[in-house]
């Protein structure tokens, strides 16, 4: 008994496609994506939302370790981007126009412990700065390219740091009540 050799299969349809066909297919898929993004921007949804800090400040008050300072009356364009309270440390992320990104850190930990943990051991202390009648210690380059303002009082250490201008750091410090 003889077995017949399998008949040759016709070339698959995919083998006959050209790169041009693939490019046209991708274009058909990308056009709706660009239209959706454009429509989203047109409606004004570029601005990220501001975080509600009520629950985080409630957690700080329930912990009873220190009385937190809250940023109030921030200028137009400034927003609170994040808020957490873990391990006795309150962290509030704040953004300002012109790429100003800062973090407000508050804790009952002494400055000798908190400052190296937050901004590092590098950098140098600068001249004291008076902001709204409160004395702050300036600190430069604890982390490369970042500035910090540090204020200690009875039972609380406050650090404002980030890649922001001196005036932005001082404006955030002045808003704390």
Secondary structure, DSSP 8 states (H G I E B T S, - for coil): ------------GGGG--HHHHHHHHHHHHHHHHHHHHHHHHTTTTS------HHHHHHHHHHTS-----B-S--TT-EEEEEEEETTEEEEEEEETTTEEEEEEEESS-HHHHHHHHH-S-SEEEEEEEETTEEEEEEE-SSTT-EEEEEEETTEEEEEEEE--HHHHHHHHHTB-
